[in-house]
Amino acid sequence: TFPSHLASGVTLAFVPAPECAPWPFPAPCRYRRMTDCYRPPGNETLLSSPASRATGTAFLLLAALLGLPGNGFVVWSLAGWRPARGRPLAATLVLHLALADGAVLLLTPLFVAFLVRQAWPLGQLGCKAVYYVCALSMYASVLFTSLLSLQRCLAVTRPFLAPRLRSPVLARRLLLAVWLAALLLAVPAAVYRHLWGDSLCQLCHPSRAHAAVHLSLETLTAFVLPFGLVLGCYSVTLARLRGARWGSGRQGTRVGRLVSAIVLAFGLLWAPYHMVNIVQAMAAMAPPEGALAKQGGASQAARAGTTALAFFSSSVNPVLYLFTAGDLLPRAGPRFLTRLFEGSGEARGGGRSREGTMELRTTPRLRVVGLGLGNGDPGGGAAKDSQEWGP
């Protein structure tokens, strides 16, 4: 049961065209009139603001220029890398993050044409399919970013788990779970996206309640909850590093800085998009004559610019990789990314890494003989570690 202003104060009625399938199935149907969908007060649309269109076009072109070759390089560098001890989990997550980002960047020419011509070029089915891929990429990116933060937290607080984190079985299960979750979470993007008239591919909610729930859940699942997990991981990681006598090794520190930069960039570049979501969700719940409802209509004009800024987040990660490990480039050449992950504590194993050193140093008289934390075997490698790292 919704408040009376949600039930009776809908600005525009939901009257589907005759050829449309029953709600909520995203069958390929066409809504021929803008009055078929709920709209906040005002006449703002995705293309209403020339400034937002110009900003969006600039961000999209820059994203394609940087992101397509950059993510392609990351995929080329990591996809064929098969170290004898197994690919580190962080490297696998970065690889699939690049795949998700590259997939959505391939769509930038369509959105540039949409903003410049102010007409959608692919029809109703293309409208749904393209925005579904965008939502799929968004959810996959945020989930892989969250897993990178969690992996970094475990590398610092539980270094003895490093051999398990290199397990191919664990990596396959995590990847399958992330992609399945992203496929499911992206479904509303196809359900609620329709072609308005013949030229505008935009959200189309049948009621104010649908708009409020959809936009709120998208922000909750794609921004609030994942970044709550990220902040929790970083709080634990920082507390552990401050309490340790030694920090992680140089390469482990590089990976830590890289993950921090990825998380920060994702949060900053996606925040404006989700702010528009929050404003429009609150406007849908407010009385239609109020100032908040009108603000929701005005915020629609900013949607093009904020969406393009979110696209730009898919192109910055390769730049971050270069700045984080660029000094490896003269020595390692195009394979500097593999050198970065080869030197991380996870790639070398828990006990021999400096991250493992931090764990061992804080425990007096700790014996590691027989634990298999040295070179991956339960024999002499561990014994050597006990002599090397024991007090």
Wavefront OBJ file of the C-alpha trace (Angstrom):
o trace
v 0.000 0.000 0.000
v 1.444 3.360 -1.025
v 0.576 6.870 0.199
v -2.369 8.488 -1.503
v -0.220 10.919 -3.461
v 1.591 7.936 -5.005
v -1.622 6.177 -5.922
v -3.602 9.126 -7.236
v -1.055 11.859 -7.975
v 0.663 10.320 -10.967
v 1.474 13.151 -13.301
v 1.023 11.121 -16.483
v -1.003 7.959 -16.912
v 0.386 4.606 -17.983
v -1.444 3.651 -21.183
v 0.601 1.146 -23.185
v 0.400 1.035 -26.933
v -1.702 -1.852 -28.306
v 1.271 -3.869 -29.530
v 2.954 -3.967 -26.086
v 3.107 -7.167 -24.065
v 1.678 -7.136 -20.509
v 3.828 -5.540 -17.832
v 6.501 -6.242 -16.612
v 7.842 -8.411 -19.431
v 10.463 -6.548 -21.482
v 9.069 -7.691 -24.816
v 10.081 -5.586 -27.817
v 7.213 -3.102 -27.863
v 7.058 0.595 -28.617
v 5.645 3.338 -26.436
v 4.585 5.880 -29.008
v 3.708 8.737 -26.669
v 5.629 10.219 -23.765
v 2.346 10.184 -21.846
v 2.630 6.394 -21.657
v 5.209 6.725 -18.851
v 5.438 8.440 -15.497
v 7.443 11.652 -15.713
v 8.352 14.109 -12.960
v 6.887 17.619 -13.253
v 8.413 19.706 -16.027
v 9.402 18.953 -19.578
v 13.016 17.939 -19.009
v 14.319 14.875 -20.846
v 17.667 13.166 -21.239
v 18.479 15.525 -24.134
v 17.022 18.768 -22.760
v 20.246 20.403 -21.582
v 22.760 21.474 -24.283
v 25.464 21.744 -21.603
v 24.809 18.200 -20.397
v 24.858 16.894 -23.976
v 28.135 18.673 -24.741
v 29.746 17.483 -21.502
v 28.512 13.969 -22.101
v 29.861 13.895 -25.648
v 33.285 15.124 -24.501
v 33.516 12.542 -21.706
v 32.420 9.734 -24.019
v 34.996 10.596 -26.675
v 37.762 10.862 -24.078
v 36.659 7.585 -22.478
v 36.816 5.771 -25.816
v 40.182 7.313 -26.692
v 41.784 6.231 -23.406
v 39.773 3.199 -22.412
v 39.543 1.053 -25.526
v 43.304 0.707 -26.134
v 44.029 0.753 -22.396
v 41.665 -2.057 -21.448
v 42.684 -3.956 -24.569
v 46.290 -3.800 -23.387
v 45.315 -5.085 -19.922
v 43.431 -8.032 -21.428
v 46.340 -8.823 -23.776
v 48.863 -8.606 -20.949
v 47.032 -10.738 -18.373
v 44.924 -13.176 -20.420
v 47.891 -15.201 -21.642
v 49.837 -15.052 -18.386
v 50.015 -18.510 -16.808
v 52.603 -18.506 -13.983
v 53.674 -21.888 -12.642
v 52.283 -21.143 -9.170
v 48.951 -20.003 -10.563
v 47.734 -16.554 -11.499
v 47.175 -14.346 -8.419
v 43.532 -13.678 -7.644
v 44.082 -9.916 -7.869
v 45.383 -10.310 -11.440
v 42.344 -12.412 -12.399
v 39.965 -9.804 -10.964
v 41.776 -6.981 -12.783
v 41.544 -8.982 -16.036
v 37.772 -9.409 -15.762
v 37.365 -5.797 -14.647
v 39.063 -4.793 -17.911
v 36.731 -7.090 -19.874
v 33.653 -5.506 -18.261
v 34.956 -1.980 -18.854
v 35.982 -2.719 -22.432
v 32.561 -4.163 -23.283
v 30.713 -0.993 -22.320
v 33.290 1.262 -23.996
v 32.581 -0.479 -27.305
v 29.140 1.150 -27.133
v 30.431 4.728 -26.909
v 29.959 5.467 -30.659
v 26.230 4.756 -30.265
v 25.871 7.162 -27.351
v 27.915 9.864 -29.072
v 25.616 9.578 -32.105
v 22.581 9.668 -29.779
v 23.713 12.892 -28.092
v 24.874 14.624 -31.277
v 21.906 13.697 -33.497
v 19.425 13.757 -30.576
v 17.834 10.608 -31.951
v 18.263 6.976 -30.932
v 19.713 4.995 -33.873
v 18.820 1.356 -33.045
v 15.100 1.128 -32.357
v 13.260 -0.342 -29.374
v 15.085 -3.671 -29.117
v 18.446 -1.945 -29.439
v 17.415 0.539 -26.744
v 16.819 -2.274 -24.259
v 19.840 -4.357 -25.268
v 22.377 -1.509 -25.163
v 21.302 -0.260 -21.750
v 21.230 -3.813 -20.434
v 24.894 -4.200 -21.422
v 25.652 -0.881 -19.688
v 23.999 -2.049 -16.473
v 25.738 -5.427 -16.730
v 29.099 -3.677 -16.991
v 28.261 -1.375 -14.076
v 27.379 -4.238 -11.732
v 30.312 -6.387 -12.844
v 32.713 -3.476 -12.317
v 31.473 -2.650 -8.843
v 31.507 -6.311 -7.793
v 35.035 -6.892 -9.093
v 36.180 -3.669 -7.415
v 34.653 -4.822 -4.128
v 36.350 -8.211 -4.441
v 39.692 -6.508 -5.079
v 39.284 -4.598 -1.818
v 38.323 -7.756 0.054
v 41.271 -9.649 -1.438
v 43.651 -6.886 -0.382
v 42.224 -6.956 3.137
v 42.786 -10.717 3.362
v 46.320 -10.385 1.963
v 47.205 -8.055 4.841
v 45.239 -9.591 7.699
v 45.371 -13.276 6.710
v 48.566 -13.807 4.664
v 48.517 -17.554 5.311
v 45.482 -17.723 2.989
v 47.615 -16.743 -0.014
v 47.907 -20.306 -1.412
v 44.123 -20.699 -1.266
v 43.614 -17.350 -2.997
v 45.671 -18.681 -5.917
v 43.363 -21.674 -6.311
v 41.944 -21.870 -9.869
v 38.779 -23.472 -8.488
v 38.155 -20.521 -6.154
v 38.806 -18.052 -8.970
v 36.356 -19.814 -11.307
v 33.647 -19.896 -8.636
v 34.072 -16.220 -7.818
v 34.006 -15.217 -11.479
v 30.891 -17.288 -12.140
v 29.135 -15.797 -9.107
v 30.004 -12.223 -10.098
v 28.890 -12.554 -13.712
v 25.653 -14.343 -12.773
v 24.859 -11.693 -10.160
v 25.561 -8.922 -12.673
v 23.354 -10.597 -15.298
v 20.441 -10.744 -12.845
v 20.900 -7.299 -11.303
v 20.954 -5.697 -14.763
v 17.503 -7.025 -15.756
v 15.539 -3.939 -14.527
v 17.590 -1.771 -16.888
v 16.014 -3.641 -19.806
v 12.557 -3.824 -18.237
v 12.243 -0.087 -17.601
v 14.031 1.238 -20.693
v 11.805 2.087 -23.665
v 11.821 4.161 -26.811
v 9.847 7.365 -26.365
v 8.422 8.277 -29.729
v 10.976 7.364 -32.368
v 13.977 9.236 -31.012
v 14.420 9.074 -27.229
v 15.663 5.958 -25.409
v 14.867 6.733 -21.784
v 13.550 5.230 -18.558
v 9.826 4.526 -18.641
v 8.201 3.659 -15.297
v 4.486 2.816 -15.166
v 4.021 4.668 -11.862
v 5.741 6.844 -9.290
v 6.180 3.829 -7.027
v 8.012 1.886 -9.749
v 10.340 4.835 -10.325
v 11.143 5.225 -6.627
v 11.791 1.515 -6.042
v 13.855 0.971 -9.197
v 16.142 3.986 -8.742
v 16.578 3.365 -5.009
v 17.462 -0.302 -5.463
v 19.926 0.484 -8.255
v 21.807 2.926 -6.041
v 21.628 0.593 -3.045
v 22.977 -2.468 -4.874
v 25.469 -0.722 -7.177
v 26.847 1.922 -4.835
v 25.835 2.006 -1.164
v 26.268 -1.661 -0.199
v 29.453 -2.350 -2.222
v 31.177 0.758 -0.958
v 30.105 0.013 2.578
v 31.988 -3.270 2.184
v 34.972 -1.439 0.682
v 35.140 1.069 3.537
v 34.925 -1.736 6.073
v 37.779 -3.588 4.368
v 39.969 -0.506 4.330
v 39.266 0.270 7.970
v 40.414 -3.220 8.951
v 43.435 -3.061 6.637
v 44.621 0.314 7.941
v 44.178 -0.762 11.550
v 46.239 -3.892 10.918
v 49.026 -2.041 9.105
v 49.310 0.529 11.886
v 49.610 -2.227 14.477
v 52.298 -4.153 12.601
v 56.037 -3.634 13.027
v 56.696 -3.980 9.316
v 54.596 -3.048 6.310
v 54.232 -5.105 3.192
v 56.964 -5.366 0.575
v 57.397 -2.896 -2.232
v 55.396 -4.843 -4.784
v 52.670 -5.644 -2.264
v 52.497 -1.931 -1.481
v 52.145 -1.193 -5.204
v 49.178 -3.542 -5.465
v 47.645 -1.958 -2.370
v 47.977 1.530 -3.846
v 46.563 0.289 -7.144
v 43.453 -1.189 -5.508
v 42.968 2.005 -3.473
v 43.167 4.134 -6.625
v 40.681 1.901 -8.488
v 38.179 2.120 -5.632
v 38.574 5.896 -5.244
v 38.183 6.551 -8.973
v 35.116 4.322 -9.229
v 33.469 6.034 -6.258
v 34.144 9.587 -7.428
v 33.076 9.019 -11.028
v 29.891 7.110 -10.203
v 28.756 9.340 -7.310
v 27.087 12.038 -9.511
v 25.065 9.397 -11.384
v 23.739 7.929 -8.154
v 23.041 11.390 -6.742
v 20.672 11.933 -9.678
v 19.088 8.558 -8.874
v 18.563 9.558 -5.239
v 17.047 12.931 -6.138
v 14.648 11.367 -8.635
v 13.666 8.559 -6.252
v 12.895 11.086 -3.502
v 10.996 13.241 -5.988
v 8.844 10.277 -6.999
v 7.887 9.718 -3.343
v 7.077 13.395 -2.741
v 3.761 15.141 -3.473
v 3.689 16.117 -7.165
v 3.058 19.800 -6.418
v 6.040 20.139 -4.085
v 9.459 21.629 -4.729
v 11.180 18.252 -4.350
v 9.128 16.743 -7.174
v 10.069 19.657 -9.422
v 13.720 19.191 -8.494
v 13.452 15.595 -9.657
v 12.268 16.793 -13.040
v 15.093 19.308 -13.314
v 17.694 16.673 -12.414
v 16.679 14.624 -15.467
v 18.552 17.106 -17.655
v 21.792 16.205 -15.852
v 21.394 12.497 -16.602
v 23.346 12.589 -19.880
v 26.401 14.250 -18.340
v 26.495 12.084 -15.217
v 26.053 8.891 -17.236
v 28.940 9.856 -19.510
v 31.087 10.598 -16.442
v 30.303 7.093 -15.203
v 31.412 5.791 -18.619
v 34.703 7.589 -18.063
v 35.304 5.431 -14.977
v 35.719 2.474 -17.344
v 38.704 4.149 -18.991
v 40.754 5.365 -16.012
v 41.912 2.010 -14.636
v 44.622 1.417 -17.300
v 45.931 4.922 -16.587
v 46.087 4.050 -12.884
v 48.031 0.876 -13.674
v 50.582 2.927 -15.598
v 51.042 5.477 -12.816
v 51.240 2.784 -10.132
v 53.831 0.586 -11.840
v 55.200 2.796 -14.592
v 58.776 2.514 -13.302
v 58.635 -1.201 -14.145
v 58.089 -0.348 -17.813
v 61.782 0.202 -18.758
v 62.753 -3.173 -17.267
v 59.715 -5.309 -18.075
v 58.435 -3.613 -21.223
v 54.827 -4.363 -22.194
v 54.694 -7.093 -19.540
v 55.052 -4.644 -16.656
v 51.605 -5.604 -15.344
v 52.616 -9.231 -14.897
v 55.775 -8.072 -13.117
v 53.592 -6.028 -10.780
v 51.537 -9.046 -9.746
v 54.521 -11.410 -9.732
v 56.078 -9.272 -7.013
v 52.967 -9.120 -4.843
v 52.793 -11.164 -1.675
v 49.959 -13.286 -3.038
v 51.994 -14.334 -6.054
v 54.975 -15.405 -3.989
v 53.094 -17.172 -1.243
v 52.159 -16.251 2.299
v 55.200 -17.120 4.415
v 57.940 -15.837 2.121
v 56.248 -12.538 1.377
v 56.817 -9.402 3.369
v 53.083 -9.429 4.072
v 53.655 -12.828 5.625
v 56.604 -11.344 7.521
v 54.289 -8.833 9.135
v 52.105 -11.653 10.447
v 55.020 -13.730 11.738
v 56.872 -10.900 13.439
v 53.933 -10.015 15.642
v 53.825 -13.545 17.122
v 56.775 -14.500 19.410
v 58.455 -17.885 19.063
v 56.152 -18.897 16.213
v 57.178 -22.144 14.519
v 56.118 -22.585 10.904
v 57.765 -25.966 10.298
v 55.368 -28.282 8.476
v 52.846 -25.555 7.615
v 53.953 -25.348 4.004
v 54.166 -21.553 3.987
v 57.560 -21.338 2.323
v 57.836 -22.528 -1.269
v 54.490 -24.257 -1.339
v 55.719 -27.644 -0.036
v 55.545 -28.886 3.558
v 59.236 -29.645 3.820
v 62.459 -27.686 3.658
v 60.971 -24.402 2.476
v 58.997 -24.021 5.680
v 61.964 -24.964 7.801
v 64.040 -22.341 6.063
v 61.351 -19.779 6.817
v 61.428 -20.681 10.495
v 65.142 -20.000 10.609
v 64.924 -16.834 8.559
v 61.961 -15.199 10.249
v 62.053 -16.614 13.767
v 63.012 -14.276 16.620
l 1 2 3 4 5 6 7 8 9 10 11 12 13 14 15 16 17 18 19 20 21 22 23 24 25 26 27 28 29 30 31 32 33 34 35 36 37 38 39 40 41 42 43 44 45 46 47 48 49 50 51 52 53 54 55 56 57 58 59 60 61 62 63 64 65 66 67 68 69 70 71 72 73 74 75 76 77 78 79 80 81 82 83 84 85 86 87 88 89 90 91 92 93 94 95 96 97 98 99 100 101 102 103 104 105 106 107 108 109 110 111 112 113 114 115 116 117 118 119 120 121 122 123 124 125 126 127 128 129 130 131 132 133 134 135 136 137 138 139 140 141 142 143 144 145 146 147 148 149 150 151 152 153 154 155 156 157 158 159 160 161 162 163 164 165 166 167 168 169 170 171 172 173 174 175 176 177 178 179 180 181 182 183 184 185 186 187 188 189 190 191 192 193 194 195 196 197 198 199 200 201 202 203 204 205 206 207 208 209 210 211 212 213 214 215 216 217 218 219 220 221 222 223 224 225 226 227 228 229 230 231 232 233 234 235 236 237 238 239 240 241 242 243 244 245 246 247 248 249 250 251 252 253 254 255 256 257 258 259 260 261 262 263 264 265 266 267 268 269 270 271 272 273 274 275 276 277 278 279 280 281 282 283 284 285 286 287 288 289 290 291 292 293 294 295 296 297 298 299 300 301 302 303 304 305 306 307 308 309 310 311 312 313 314 315 316 317 318 319 320 321 322 323 324 325 326 327 328 329 330 331 332 333 334 335 336 337 338 339 340 341 342 343 344 345 346 347 348 349 350 351 352 353 354 355 356 357 358 359 360 361 362 363 364 365 366 367 368 369 370 371 372 373 374 375 376 377 378 379 380 381 382 383 384 385 386 387 388 389 390 391
